[in-house]
Amino acid sequence: MKPALVILAFLVMLCLGVFASTSKRYMKMLAFSLAIPMVKWPTLALMLFSAEFYRGTVRGMEVALSYLLAFALLVALAFRGKAGKFFADKGSLFFFLYWLLSLPSLMNCENFLYAWFEIWKVPMIFLVYRAVRGYCLYTRDYVTPLYGFTVVSIINFLVVVYQHFFVHVSQAHGLFAHQNSMSMWNVLAAAIFFAAFLNKKTSLSLRVFAVCFVCSSLACVRTYSRGSMIALPIALVIVALISFFRNFHFRLPVRLGLVGVVMMLGLALAIPKIMNRFSGGASNSARMRVVFAEAAERMIEDHPFAGVGLNNWGIKINPPYTYSQHREEFRMPENYKDGIVETIYLLTWAECGTPCLLALLAFLFWHLYKAFRLTHFNKDKDEFWIAAGCAGGLTAIYLQSTLEWVLKQSINFTELAICFGIIAAINAAHREEEKKLREQKKLARREKLKALSQARKDAKTEATGETQGGAAPDIPPEATPTGAPS
C-alpha cells in the first residue's frame, strides 16, 4: 500500500510541476513552500520502511513533502528548459561524489536496510538542492526560499514558548525531535536573518527578518545546548564583521547597537541557566564523547577506506563488536544500545571511510568558500546579505558539527541544501555576469582595434592622395603647340 502511495504522490507532483511551469508565480509558490513542511516533518512524510528504535542518522526510508515539492519544481524548470545540467558546477559534483563514495561501505554492512535509508535520503535532498539552484538561477530570485525559513522560525518559537511556560521542559526542542537539531537549524537561520536585518533597507521584509532573528536566537538559547551557545555568537560576529567592512552604511551602527542591547537583556535573564550548563554539565556526557571518539578511531583503523558500513554505527558500537570498550566503566546492561559519536566528521569517516569523508569536506567547504567570496560583490543587493549570512552561519554549524552529529539528520540536511542551492545559484549568476563582461570587453577591444586599423588605412589613403595632387603633371611632346619654344 505504501509504495503505491509514494508512486501516486510523485505522479501528483509531476502534474503539479507541469501546471506550475505555465507561470513563474506558481514556481515561486513552490520555492516558498519547500521549507514549510519542516513544521511537521515526520507527520508530512511517507515512511516506506521504518526502524523507529534504531539509533542511527536516519531511521527509515522517508519521502518527505519537501522532497516531493522539490521534484515538482524541477519538473516545472525542465518544462521551461531551465533545469540545467546534472553536474552544473563543482557543488553538484561534490554532492554526487559524497553519495557515490559512501557505496563501498556496503561491503562491510551488517544491515543493508539501514544503509539503504541513507542511500535513499541523499538523492532526495539532492532534488531539493538542484530545485533551489535551478529556480534561483532562472528567476534571479534568491530570497523566496528563505521566506519559508521565516514561517518555520516563528512557529517553532511559539512551540518553544509553550514548552517553556506550560510543559516546563529543561531543554526545549520546539518542532524538532531533539534540542541539538533545533539549535543547529536556528544557528544557521539566525545568521541569515541577522545579515538581512543589518544590510537591507527599511521595508516590510526587514521587519519580518528582524522578528525572525529574535525568534531563532531565543529558541537557540532556550535549548541550553552548549554547542549552540558557542556557535551562535561566532555566526553573529562573522556576519557583523563582514557587514561592517564590506557594506558599511550609517544605519549599521544603530542596528548593531539595538541588537547588542536586546542580546544583553536576554543574556542577563538566561545567564544562571547557561552558567549551570557549562559548570554543572554532566561529566558522563563529556566522557561519553571521548569514548565514542576512541571507538570511531578503532573503526577507522580496521576499515580506513570503506568504513564499517553506512548508517551501521548503531550496530557496530554494540556487542558482539569490540569497538566499544567502555560498557563496564558505565555499568551498562547487556541489552543497552549505545549512541552515536558526537561529530559528523568522525561518524562519516568511521562509517564510510576516508574517500567519502574527503568528498563530504569538499562539498561543505566549497559552498563556504563561495559564500565568503560572494561577499566581495553585489554589496547593495540581496545577494550580499544572503552570502554574508550563509558565510557566518555555515562557519558556525561546521564548528558545532565537531560537537554534535545532527547535521546529517534529514531536516537539518534539507535546510543546508536550500542554503547551498542559493549560494550555488548566486555563484553561477555571478559567473555568467563575469563571462558577459569579458565578452563585452573582448568585443569592445576588437572594435577598437578594427577602428584603429581603419583609421590607419584612411590616413594612408589621404597621404597618398596629397602626394599625387602636389606633383606637376607630365605633358607629352605631341601636345606642345607648333612654333612654341621648346
N, C-alpha and C positions, 0 to 999 in steps of 0.2 A: 504493500500500500504506500509506504513512504517513498520508494523510488518513483512510483507513478506521480506522486505529488511534486517531487523535485522536477521531473520532466515537464509536468504541467506548468510549474512555476517558471521555468526557463522559456517555455513556449509563450506564456503570457507576457513575459518581459521582452521577448522577441517582437511581439505585436506592438507592445508599448514603445519599443525603440523605433520601429518603423513609423509609428504615429508621431513620435517626438521629432523625427528628422524633418518634419514639414515646417517646423518653426524653431528659431533659436530660443524663443521664450519657453517652449516646452523643454528644451535641452537644459536651459538654465534652472528650471524647476527640479530636474533630475539631479543636476550637480549640487543644488542646495540640499536635497534630501539625502545625500549619501551618508552624512554623519548622523542624521536624526535617529536611525534605528539603535544607536548606542544607548538611548534612554531605556530600552528594553531588549538588550542584546540577546540573551538566551531565549526569551519568550518569542521574539520575532525571527527565530532561526529554525529551520527544519533540520533535525538530527537524524541522519540515516542510521549510523551506528553509534552507540554510546558506551562509555566506560566511566560512569559518573564518579566512582570512588577511586579511580586510579590517580596517583599523584604524578602527573606529567604536565608538559607545557600545553597540551590540548587533550581534551577528554572525549572527543567524538568527531565524527565526520559531519560537520555542520555546513549548512547552506544558509548563511545569514542574509537578511534582507539587503544589507549594504552591498553584498556581492551581486545580488540579482539586479539591483538598481544600476550598479556599475556596468553590468552586462548590457542592460537596456541602453545606457548612454553610449557605450561602444558601438552598438548596433546603429544608433542614430548617426554617430560620426561616420561609420562605414558607409551608410546610405548617402551621405554627403561627400564621400570620398576624402574624409579628413581623419580617418583612424590612424594613419601614419604607418611607418614600417614597424616590424616586430622589434627589431633592435634599433630603435630610433636614436639612441645615444648610449653612452657608457653606463648610465644608471640602469637602463633596461638590461644591458648585457650583464652587469654585476648581479642584478636581481636573479636573472636566469641561472647564472653560474652558481650562486648560493644554493639554489634549489637542486641543480644538476649534481653538484659535488656532495650533496647530502645522500645521494642514492647509493654510493658504495658501502655506506654503513649498514645497508640491508643484509650484507653478508654476515654481520655479527648480531643481528637482531634475534631476540628470543620470541618476541611477539610482533608479528608483521602487521597486525591490525592497528596497534598503537602507532607504529611507524607510518602506516597509511594515513592516519589522521593528520599528521604533519605534512606528508606529501600532498595531500588534497588541499590543505589550508593555504600553502604558499601560492599556488597558481590562482586561487580565488582572490587573494589580496593583491596579486599582480593585476587582476582585472581592475581593481579599484585604482591602482597606481596609473595604469595606462589610460583609463577613462578620464581621470582628473587631468593628466598631462595633455591628452588629446583635446579635451574641451577647452582648457585654459589657453592652449596654443592657438586653437581655431578662433576663439572669440576674443582673445586678449582680455578676458575677464578672470582675474586671479582671486577675487575677493568672495565671490558667491559660495564656493565650497567651505570657506571659513565661517560664513554666517550659520552654517549647520552646527559648528562648534559653539556658537553663542547660545543656541537653543539647549544643547546638552549641558552647557555650563550652568545656565540659570536653573534648569530643572534639577540638576544634581545638587546645586546649592540648597534648594528648597528641601530636598530629601535629607541633606546633612543637618539642616536646622531642625527638622522633625526628629531625626535620630538623637540630636544633642539635647533638646528640651523635653521630649516625650518618651524616648526609649532609653536615654541616658547611657548610650554605649561609650565604652572607654576610648575606642578609636573608630571614628565614623568611616564608613566605606561608601556612602551615597548610593549611586546606581550600580556600583561595581561589585564584583564578587569579593574583592579584598581591598583593604585600605592602601596597600602599596600600589595596586593597579590604579586606583583613583588618584593617588598623589602624583604618579608619573604622568598620567593623562593631563592633569591640571597644571603641572610644571610647564609642559610644552604649550598648552593653551594660554596660560597666563603670560608667558613671554611674548606670544604673538599679540594678545590683546594689549599688553603694555606698550609694545612698539607702535601699535595703531594709535593709542592714546597720546604718546609723545610726539608723533610725527604728522598725524592727519590734521587738516584744517578743520575749523569748527563746523560741525554738521551733526545730523541725527545719528549717523553711523558712529561718529566719535563718541557720543554719549552711550550708545549701546556697547561699544567695546570697553569703555571705562567701567560700566556696571559689571560687565562680564569679567574684567580683570579683577575687580574686588571679589566677585563670587568665586572665581577659581583660586585666588590667593587664600581666601579664608577657608575654603574647603580643603586646600592643601595643608594648611596649618592644623586644621581640626583632626586630620589623620594622626597627628603626633608621630609621623614617620620620620625617623632620624635622617633617612636618605633625602626625603623631600625638604627637610629643614636646611640641609646643606645645599641641595640642588637649586631650590627656588631663588635664594639670594644671588647665586652665581649667574643664573639666567638673567635676572633683572639688571645686575651690574653690567653684564656684557651688552645688553640692549641699550642701556643708558649711555655707555661709553661710545658705542657705535653711533648713536643718535647725536651725541654731543660733538663728536669730531667730524662726522660726515654730513650732518644735516642740521647744523645749529641755526636756531631762529629765536626770536625774542620771547616766544611763548614757552620754550623748552624749560628754562629755569623755574618758571612759575609752576608748570605741571609737575616737574620733578619735586619741587618743594611740597606741593599738595600731596603727592604720593608718599613722600617721606613722613609727613605729619600723620597721615592715616595709618601707615605701617607702624609707626612708633606707638600709636594708641592701641592698635591691635596686638602688638608685641607685649605691651605692658599688661594687657589682660591675660595673655596666654603664657607669659614667662614662667609662672610657677610650674605649670604642666610640662613646658618644654625643658626646664631645668631638671625636673624629675625624670623625664625620658632619658636624658643624657647621663645624669648622675646615678639614677636608680634603675637603669636598664638591666634587664636580666642578664646575669653573667653566662647563663646557659646558652642564651641566644648568640652571644659573641663566640663562645666555644664551639657551638654547632657550625657556625660559618667556617671556622678554621678546619674542623674535622671533615666537613664536606669538601672543602678545597683540597685537602690532603687526599681524599678519596678520588677526586677528579684527576689529580696528578697520577695516581696509580692506574687509573683507566687509560690516561694518555700514554703512559709508559708501555702498557700492554698493547694498545692499538693506536699508534700515533697517526696513521694515515686514514683509516676508515672509521675509527671510533668504536664504541661498544654497541651502537645501534641508535638510530633516530627515534627520539621520544621513548627510549628504553631505559633511561636513567632510573626511573621509579622501580624497575625490576632489578637492575644490576647493583643498586646500592644496598639491597637487602639480601639476606641469606637465601640460597647457599653460596652466593658470591662473597668473596672476602675483601672487597674494596672498602667496605665499611668496617673499621676496627675500633669503634667507639661504643658499641652497644652495651658492653659490660660496664663501661665507665658511667653511662647514664642509666644503667639498670633497666634496659628496655625489655619488655616481654617478647617472647618469640614471635607472636603474631603482629607486632608493631611494624608499621610501614614508615620508613624514613622519608624525609622531604627531599627538596631539590637544592642543589648548590646555588648560593645567592649571588650569582653573576652570570649573565648570558654568555660571556666570553669563555669562561671555563666550561660552562654547560655545553656550548656548541663544540668546543674543542674535544671534550670527553665523548660526546655522543656521535660526532660526525668526522672528527679528525682534523688535521692541520690544514689541508687544502680548503675545506669548507669554511673554517674559521677565517682564513685569509680572504675568501670571497665575501664573507659577511662584513669584515672590516672595510674592504674596498667599497662595498655597497653603501655602508653607513657613512664613511668619511668622504666619498666622492660628493655626496649631497651636502655634507657640512662644508666642504671646501667651496662648492659652488655658491652656497648661501653667503659665506663671507665675501667671496669675490664679487657677487652681485650688489653688495652694499656700496661699491665704488661707483655705480651707475644709477641713473634714474632717481636722483635724490628728491625730486618733488612729485614723484608718482607713487602709486600703491606698491609698485614693485620694491621700492626701497624698504618700507617698513615691514613688508612681508619677509623679505630677505633678512632684515635685522632681527626680527622676532624669531625666525627659524634658526638663525645662527646662535642666538643666545639659548633658545630652548633645546636645540639639539645637543649643544655642548653640555648642558646641564644633565639631560637624561642619559647621555652616554656615560657621564661620570656616575650618575645614580645607578646605571646598569652594572657597575662594578660591585654594587652592594645588593642589588635586587634583580631577579631574573624576569620580572613581569613584562618587559618589553616584548617578549615572544608570545604573550597572550594575544588572542585574536583581536580584541577590542583596542589594545594599545598599538598593535602592529598595523591595524587599519588606520588609526589616527596618523601614524608615522607615514603610511603610504600616501595619504591625502596630502600631507605637507611635502613629501618628496615629489609627488606629481606636480605640485605647484612650482617648486623650485626648478624641476626639470623643464617645465614649460617656459618659465621666465628666462632660463638659460638658453633654451632653443630660440626664443623670440629675439633675445639679445644677439645671438649668433647670426640670425637672419638679418638683423639690422646692420651688424658689422659687415656682413657679406655684401649687402646692398650699398653700403657706404664705400667699401673697397671697389665695387664695380663702378660706382659713380665717379670716384676719384680716378680710376683707371680710364674711364670713358672721357673724363674732363682732360686728363693728361694726353690722351690720344688726340682729342680735338685740338688741344693747344699745339701739339706737335704738327698736326695737319695744317693748322692755320699759319704756324711759323714757316712751314715748308712752302705753303702757297705764297706767303709774303715774300719769301726769298726769291721764288720764281718770278713774281710780279716785278720785284726790284731789278732783277737781272734783265727782264724784258724791256723795262723802261730805260735802263742804262744802255742796252744795245741800240734802241731806237734813237736815243740822243746822239750817240756816236755816228750813226748813219746820217742823221739830219744835218750835222755840223760840217761834213766834208764837201768840197766843190765837185759838182757833177762832171763826169768825163764827156767832152763833145767830140764826136767822130769827125775826121777830116772832111768827109763828104758834106757835112753840114755847114762848112765855112763858106760865106758869100764870096762870089767872083770879084777879084780886084781888091779884096780886103787884105790888109797887111798880114803877113804870116808871122 
